Amino acid sequence: MSEDAIDLKYAKQAADYIGSEHTEVYMTVDEVVSSLETVIRLLGTYDITTIRASIGMYLVCKAIHERTDIRVVLTGEISDELFGYKYTDFAPDADVLDNGKGQVIGDRSFGDDPERVTQMAAAVSEGLHSQGVLSTFKHFPGHGAASGDTHEGFAYTDKSYGELLERELKPFMAAGERGVDAVMAAHISLPGVTGDNTPCTMSRQMLTEVLRGDLGYEGLIVTDALNMGAITKNYTSAEAAVGALEAGADLLLMPQDFHQAAEGVLGAVLEGKISQERIDQSVRRIIRAKLQWSVMEQ
């Protein structure tokens, strides 16, 4: 089955579940223009050394503001008129590469310098905002040093919390003050931090205690796609959805079985496993994000 066919399958599941109920859609896309080489190609310049020496990498991304055609590519070539909805882009990539690892991320990352990654990712976020698109830093807590591919199955980093603070977490530490609207949580496990192999997506310690508590992030938290191998090989769609909400996620991206995930969450609320207040917290964050579109329009 092609990737487009898979995407359509999940879209149909969501549409069937919503049915005739009056549920407002929260539209998202996943269009990443991250690497320096990609930005330079879009700007029509290939002399990387000259750019680094003259205007610096940060200004390369800032140039997005001055070129409408670059903005169009950056925002996924999707307009409000086309869909009739405002939307969030799951970009930019804020992963910091480390010691040749992070092959799964590849050139979606801005590199191995935490400060540079933060500056470049923030500039892309500003470019998205200039076009009325909400931004997302991903993949918390950083996929750059992870071993394994969460698309296929188990992936982990054995770094300690202190080591993560020195590198991988730096962009996410800046996400709030940089006005980043959402953070996407990865499915990687962090046994050196949590003491077990629970994916970050389903770890209350990582999402609520670290991201919300220690790093002070107050925006939306979205899971990476819940149809990826790291989740589906270990959890049902209901278990993954309930676990992610309990951990602190606000948006659940692409469960393998949408109906099972939705019914699992509903059942957990009715049984008192997930409180109504916990649901309300996420609803309030989603509403604030939607209101932000109106602010950007003015």
Secondary structure, 3 states (H helix, E strand, C coil): CCHHHHHHHHHHHHHHHHCCCCCCCCEEECCCCCCHHHHHHHHCCCCHHHHHHHCHHHHHHHHHHHCHHHHHHHCCCCCHHHHCCCEEECCCECCCCCCCCCCCCHHHCCCCCHHHHHHHHHHHHHHHHHCCCECEEEEECCCCCCECCCCCCCCECCCCHHHHHHCCCHHHHHCCCCCCCEEEECCCECHHHHCCCCEHHHCHHHHHHHHHHHCCCCCEEEECCCCCHHHHCCCCHHHHHHHHHHHCCCECCCCCCHHHHHHHHHHHHHCCCCCHHHHHHHHHHHHHHHHHHHHHHC
